[in-house]
Amino acid sequence: MLRTKAVKLTVIPAMAYRVKSPKGINITVQRADKEQPGIASISKTSGEAVPTSNTDLKAYPMKAFKEAIELTNGLPYKNQKGVKVTKEMVTEKKEKVKEEVIVDPKDYQMILDKYMDKNGKFSYDLINKDFIKFAKTSKVVGDLIGEGATVAKVRNYIVSTKFRNITGNHNLSDKQIKKMVEMLDENYPKGVFKDLNSELRKLVGTNKKK
């Protein structure tokens, strides 16, 4: 019997391979927790899977056959013994995947342009002075401090509001804003908002003494 190399699926915990026979090409999907594999022929006209009548479509849904066809497409056939699937073959340790946050370069550039100095370089002083001024004049910031908000919460409100207003993109997510701050921080080991943080600690501390 001629088979392609077995491939691992992602839609279900299973392995899959193609079988070439005189009648055509079949796709076999085998779960580790099932003795009976899922088998389907591949339509010569549509290229889609046509499961056999005794294939359990709950255990072997159509999306699994579709992925199996895509993954085995173009793989060479070779003589090999039957594939015995184990749980180790189809199960991977769950690891926390760090979510990639995408920042539009145009939004980031608008932040940089807003605080350019006379030499055309991003100014640490300009951005901090502007944000501190906003902190002292914003009613919302005053209310947050009056309610006993932390420095981090007040700073996040200021940065989020300013970034969204500067870019005109009010759909900026908190994660995107955090990412942009991290990008700015790369050039300032102690943080781009060191002065802002210092001023907010004074404002929050003064409120606590009242």
C-alpha positions in Angstrom: 0.0 0.0 0.0 1.4 3.4 -0.9 1.0 6.2 1.6 2.3 9.7 2.1 4.2 10.7 5.2 1.8 11.1 8.2 1.1 14.7 9.2 -0.2 16.1 12.4 -3.5 18.0 12.3 -4.4 21.1 14.4 -8.2 21.1 14.2 -8.4 17.8 16.1 -5.8 15.7 17.9 -5.0 13.3 15.0 -2.5 12.2 12.3 -3.4 12.0 8.7 -2.0 10.5 5.4 -3.0 9.8 1.9 -3.4 6.3 0.4 -3.1 5.8 -3.3 -5.0 2.8 -4.8 -6.1 1.8 -8.3 -9.5 3.3 -7.6 -8.1 6.7 -6.6 -6.8 8.5 -3.6 -8.1 8.2 -0.1 -7.3 10.3 3.0 -7.0 8.6 6.3 -7.3 10.4 9.6 -6.4 8.6 12.8 -7.1 9.8 16.4 -5.0 8.4 19.3 -8.2 7.8 21.3 -10.1 6.0 18.6 -9.4 2.6 17.2 -11.5 3.2 14.1 -9.9 5.8 11.7 -11.8 8.3 9.6 -11.5 7.5 5.9 -12.6 9.6 2.9 -12.0 9.5 -0.8 -10.9 12.6 -2.6 -13.3 13.7 -5.3 -11.6 13.9 -8.7 -13.9 16.8 -9.7 -14.0 19.0 -6.6 -10.9 17.8 -4.8 -12.9 17.7 -1.6 -13.2 14.8 0.9 -16.0 12.3 0.6 -16.2 10.4 3.9 -17.1 6.7 3.9 -20.5 5.8 5.3 -19.0 4.2 8.5 -16.8 7.3 9.3 -17.9 9.0 12.6 -18.2 12.6 11.6 -18.3 13.7 15.2 -14.9 12.3 15.8 -13.7 13.1 12.3 -15.4 16.3 11.2 -15.1 17.6 7.6 -12.7 20.4 8.7 -10.2 17.6 9.7 -10.4 16.1 6.3 -10.0 19.5 4.7 -6.9 20.2 6.7 -5.5 16.7 6.0 -5.9 17.2 2.3 -4.1 20.5 2.4 -1.2 19.3 4.5 -0.6 16.1 2.5 -1.0 17.8 -0.9 2.1 17.3 -2.9 3.9 15.0 -0.5 5.6 12.0 -2.2 4.2 8.5 -1.8 6.3 5.7 -0.3 6.0 2.1 0.9 5.6 2.0 4.6 3.8 0.0 7.2 0.5 1.1 8.8 0.7 4.2 11.0 0.2 3.6 14.7 -0.9 6.8 16.3 -0.1 7.5 20.0 -1.2 10.3 22.2 2.4 11.7 22.3 2.2 12.1 18.5 -0.9 14.3 18.6 -0.7 16.0 22.0 1.6 18.9 22.7 2.2 20.6 26.0 0.1 23.7 26.4 2.3 26.7 26.6 1.2 30.3 27.0 1.6 32.0 23.6 2.4 35.6 23.9 -0.1 37.6 21.9 1.4 39.7 19.2 0.2 43.3 19.3 0.2 45.1 16.0 0.8 48.9 16.0 0.1 50.9 12.9 3.4 52.6 12.1 1.4 55.7 11.0 -0.1 56.0 14.5 3.3 55.7 16.2 4.9 58.2 13.8 2.2 60.7 14.7 3.3 60.5 18.3 6.9 61.0 17.4 6.1 63.9 15.1 4.0 65.6 17.8 7.0 65.9 20.1 9.9 66.6 17.7 12.4 69.2 18.8 14.1 71.8 16.6 16.6 69.2 15.5 14.0 66.9 14.3 14.4 64.4 17.1 11.8 63.0 19.5 11.9 65.1 22.7 11.6 63.4 26.1 11.1 66.8 27.7 8.3 68.0 25.4 6.1 64.9 25.8 6.5 64.9 29.6 5.8 68.7 29.9 2.6 68.3 27.7 1.4 65.3 29.6 2.0 66.9 33.0 0.1 70.0 31.8 -2.8 67.8 30.8 -2.7 66.0 34.2 -3.0 69.4 36.0 -5.8 70.8 33.9 -7.9 67.7 33.2 -11.1 67.5 35.3 -11.2 63.7 34.8 -7.7 63.4 36.2 -8.6 65.5 39.1 -11.6 63.4 39.8 -9.5 60.2 39.6 -7.0 61.5 42.1 -9.8 62.7 44.3 -11.2 59.2 44.3 -7.9 57.7 45.4 -6.8 56.2 42.1 -3.3 54.9 41.9 -0.5 56.6 40.0 -0.6 53.8 37.4 -4.3 54.2 36.8 -4.1 57.9 36.4 -1.0 57.7 34.1 -2.8 55.1 31.9 -5.8 57.4 31.6 -3.5 60.3 30.6 -1.4 58.3 28.1 -4.4 56.6 26.5 -6.4 59.8 26.1 -3.5 61.8 24.7 -2.4 59.0 22.3 -5.9 58.6 20.9 -6.4 62.3 20.5 -3.0 62.8 18.8 -3.5 60.0 16.4 -7.2 60.6 15.9 -7.5 56.9 16.2 -10.0 56.4 19.1 -10.1 52.6 18.4 -6.5 52.2 19.7 -6.7 49.4 22.2 -5.0 49.5 25.6 -2.6 46.8 24.4 -1.6 48.9 21.4 -1.0 52.0 23.6 1.1 49.9 26.0 3.1 48.6 23.0 3.8 52.1 21.8 4.9 53.2 25.3 7.3 50.2 25.3 8.6 51.2 21.9 9.4 54.7 23.3 10.9 53.2 26.4 13.5 51.4 24.4 15.4 54.7 24.1 14.9 55.6 27.8 16.1 52.9 30.3 14.2 54.6 33.2 11.0 55.1 31.1 9.9 57.7 28.8 7.3 59.0 31.4 9.7 59.2 34.3 9.0 62.9 34.9 5.2 62.4 34.5 5.3 59.5 37.0 7.2 61.7 39.4 4.7 64.5 39.1 1.7 62.2 39.5 3.2 60.7 42.7 3.3 64.2 44.1 -0.3 64.9 43.1 -1.6 61.6 44.4 0.5 62.0 47.6 -0.9 65.5 48.2 -4.4 64.2 47.9 -3.8 61.5 50.5 -2.6 64.0 53.0 -5.8 66.0 52.8 
